[in-house]
Amino acid sequence: MHLWVRAEHRPNERRVGITPDGLRDLIARGFRVTVEESPHRILPLADFAAAGAETAPQGSWPDAPRDAIIFGLKELPEDGTPLPHRHIMFGHAYKGQAAGPELLRRFRDGGGALYDLEYLTEPNGRRLAAFGYWAGFAGAAVSLKAWAAQQAGGVCGPVDSFATQAAMTDALRAELDATGKARPRAIVIGALGRVGSGASDLLTQMGVAVTKWDMAQTASGGPFPQILRHDLFINCILAQPGAPVFVGPDALGAGRALTVIGDVACDPTSDFNPVPVYDRATDWAQPVLRVADTPVLDVMAIDNLPSLLPLESSQDFARQLLPVLAELDRIEAGAWGRAGALFRDHVARI
């Protein structure tokens, strides 16, 4: 079993899905592991090499042996080339996303396969590994930055990664204190899940009062006027069939306290987007979209939030994923088999 850990193509993406210790474990099980060079990866290549990895130039995965399984996190370069390898990554191709059909066509044309990290699950559908906690934590932090910028009459400026969680929270607390205002009121929907737990923990650390909603509070369907009475709304519910609309376009006018939506789930192009007030993801250079002016309403929808805390998020995710990677030699069974069947089902539809 040959696992090829590719360098990430996306700017600002410093995460990695395996640590040197995890790599050492796989090699001890008989795996062959190749790790590409990367100037951005939070964990240095030398540590992987010391653990026994072979190394390869950045971006050389298209020339990897055909039996190698290519392992990354975020999207591949969108160059239209057929994909003959098996890939492990977040594909974002199964929920009506605009780029999904093209990615699936590339796999179909090349004869490769996608094992989507989002769909590595137990039989009951529970995900086996997720970045959710750190997505929620970082998403709530950027949403609070957006609120702080509004207090000075501005718009949230560029963000960058932090070396540690403590560095992020210290900087954010100082920024909030500098506004001279009382802390805002926040509502987190999906508060009982991994993402919602991370968001709630960050908000609580910052002294923000948090209303926590989950399935019981949203079972009646939306929209929900209660959301508009809070200053911040953090959405932690993934877009999926049957998801209610939490805040719709009719809520953009006057008569609301809500000024920041942190859409941590971030699926604006999905047919099932529960926050249909914006049409594209935001990024590190422009963290928010202003979707209303009277009063202001900014939407934070960065889709690689855990990379703002690349060390903690990589270590946590890699720890969860390692037992699943160790079962790659049984790729047609268990979680891998379920992910492969889901891929084949979606490819058959295009």
N, C-alpha and C positions, 0 to 999 in steps of 0.2 A: 504494500500500500504506500503510494507516493503522494504526500501532501505538499503542495507548492504554495507558499504564503507570498502573495503578490504585494507590491507597494500600492498604496492607495493613489488613485488618480485625482481625486477631488482636492482642490486647494483647502488648506486649513484642517485637513483630516489627518490627525496624528494617532488615532487609535489603532489597535491591533487585536486580533481575536485569540491570540495564544501568547503565553509568556515563555521565557526560556525554561523555567521549571516544567511547564506543561509539555513543551517540546521534548525535554529530556525524558519525560514519562512515556511519550509516544514512541520515541526511539527505542526505549527499553522494551517496548511491546513488539518491536520488529518493524516499525514504520521507517520509511525514508522521508526526510523532511528537507525541503529547499526553502530558503528565505531570501527574497529579493532585497537588494540595497534600497534604502530610502533615506533621504535627507530630513524627513519630517517625522518619522515614526518615533513615538515617545520612548520606546525601549531600543537601545542601540543594537546594531547588527552584531557587534562584537560579542554581546552577551548570548545571542542565539548561536553564533559560531562556537563559542566556548561550551555550549550545551550539546553540541554535536551536529548542528545543522550544516548542510551544504549551502553555499551562497551563490547568488546569481545577480546579474545587472538589473537595475530598475526597469520595469516594463518588459521584461523578456518572456513573460508567461505565454504569449502566443506561440513561442517556439519550444515550449516545454514538451516532454514526451506525451503522447496522446493518452497514455493511461494515468498520467498525473491528474490529481484533483486540485483545481485552482481555488484557493481560499482567500477571500477578501471580505470587506465589509460593505462599502458603498459602491456606487455604480461604476460600470466600465466606460472607457471612452466611447462616445457615440459616433463611431466611424462606419457603421453599417456592415462590418465584415462578419462573415459566418463564424460561428463559435463551435468548434469541434470538441472542446474539452467539457468535462463535468465541472461545474462551478458551484461553490458555496458562497453565498453573499445575500444581502438584502436586495431582492430584485424589484420590488414595488411594481409588480406586473399583473396582479390578480384582482384588483379592485376597481378597474375602470380607469386607472391612471393613463394619461395621454401617451407616455413613452412605453407603456407595457407591451402593446402588440408588436412594435418594432423589435424590442428585445427578444420576445418569444420567436419571432420570425428568424432572427439571427441564430438562435439555437436550433430551430427546425432545419434551416438551410445548412448548418454545419454538422448536424448530427450529435451535438452536445446535449447537456442537460443542466437544469438549474435546481439546486437544492436550497430553497429559500430559508434563510435563518429565521424569518418570522414564523415559518410553518414547521419548524422542528418541534413537535408537540408530543405530549402523552396521548394515549387513546381518547381521553376526555377533552382534548383540545387545549390543555394548559401548556403554555410555552416552556420549553426546557432551559432556555437561556435568553436573557433579554437585558438590554441597556436601560430598561424603563426607569429604574430608580434615579439614575443620574440624569436622564432626560428631564424628568420632572423637577429635580433639584435645580439644574441649570436653567430650565425654562422659566421657573418661578423667579429665579435671580434676574434674568434679562427682563422679564415683565416688570419687576420692581424698578429696575433701572429706567425703563420707559416711563413709569409713573413719576419717578424722581425728576426726569427731564421735563415732563409736562409742568411740574410745579414751578419751574423757572421759565416757562413759556417756550420751551424748545421741544426737540424730537430726539429720541435716543440715538446717540452716536455709535460708531463702530465698537465691536467687542472683540476680545482676544482670549486665548486660552490662559488658564491659571495653572501654576505649577502644582498647587495643592488645593484641596477644599477649603482649608483655613484661610489661604490667601484670598480666595473668592469672597468668603463671608466677611472678612475684615474690611475689604475694600467696599463691599456693598453697604455694610452698616455705616461706614463713614459717609457714603454718598447720601444715604437716607437721612442721617442726622443733619447733614448740611442743608437740607431743604427747610429746616425749622418747622416742619409740619408734623402733625400727628400721623401715625402710621395709617395707611389705607385699610379698608375692609376688603377681604378676599373671599371668593367661593371657589372651591375645587370640586369638579365633577369627575367621578372615578376615583374618589379619595381612598378607597379600600384596596386598590391595586398597587402594583409596583410604582407606576408613574405618579399616581396620586399621592402615594406615601412620600416619595421624594419631594414633590412640590409642597406638600403640607409641612414636612420637616424644615425645609428652607424658610418658608413663611413664618413658622413658629419661632425659629431661631432669630429672625429679624424683628420679632415683636408684633407681627401682624395677626389680627384676629381672623380665624379661618372658619368659614362654614363648609362642612364636609358633606357632600352628597355622593350617593352611589346609586345602584340599580333601584333600590326601594323608592328613592325620591324622584326618579325619572321615569318610572314605569308607566305613568299616565300619558306620556308623550308630551312634546313641546309645541311651541316655544314656552319658556318659563319667565314670566315677568319678575320673579324673585331675583333672577340673575342680575337684572338691570339696577337693582338697589345696592349692589356692591361696586366698589371702585375697580376691582380686578376680578376677572374670571379666568381661571386656568382650566382648560379642557384637556382631560387625560383619557378620553374615550376614543378608541380607534374607530375610524369610519368603517361601517359594515351594514349589510342589509338590515333594515328595521331600526337603525339608530335614529332617535328623534332629532329634530332641529332644536338646538339650544338657544341660539341667537340668530335671527334671520334679518334680512334687509329692512324689514319694517321697524326694527329697533334702532335704526341709525339716527332718528330724529331727536328732538328735545325730550325732556322729561325722564332722563336716566342719570344715575350716578356713575354708571360704568364708563370708564375711559381707557381701559387696557384689557385686551383679550390676549392671553397667552395660549395659543393653540399648540400645545406640546405634541399632540397626535399628528398634526400637520399633514393633512391629506386634501389640499384645496382642489385638486383635479379629480378627486374621486366622485363617483355618482352618489356617494352616501355621506358626503361631508356634513357633519352636524353644525358647522359654523359657516354657513354660506354667505359671508359678508366680504370675502376677499377671494382673489382668483390665482394667487401665486405664492410660493414660499418666499420667505425673506432670507437674508444671509448675514454673515458677520459684518460686512461693510455697511449694510442698511438693515438693521435688525427688525425694524417695524415698517408696516404700511399704515399710512393715515387714511382711514376709510370714511371719516366724518369730521367736520370742523365745529359744529355747534350742537352740543359741546364736542370736544375732540374725542376721537376714538382711534386708538392705535392697535394694530394686530401684530403680535410677535409670532412668527411661524417659521423658525429656523429648523431645518430638518436633520441637522447633525449636532444637536445640542450636547450630547455626552462628550463630544470632542472638546468642549470648553474645559472639561476636567479629564484630560486624556489618560492620566495615570490611574486614578481611582476607577474610572469606568472600564478601562482595559483589564485591569486586574480582576475586577468583579465579574465581568462578562466571561473572561477566559476561565475563571474558576468554575462557573456554571456550565460552560460548554465542554470542558475537557472530557468528562465521562461520555459525552455524546460523540465527540471526535474519536474516542477510543473504540467506538463500535463501527467505524467506517469500513472495516473489513467485512461487515455484514450489511452492506449498503442497500440491499433489497428488502431488509427486514426492519421492524421497529419504526422509530421516528424517521430514519432515512428512507425507508420504504414508503411511508405515508407522504413524505415530501416529494419523492419521485413520482408517485401516482398522481399527486395534485398537479405537478408540472405537466405530465403527459395529458391530463384532462384538459388543461388550458391550451396547450399547443394544438390539440385536436380541434379546437374551436376557431382557430385563425385560418 
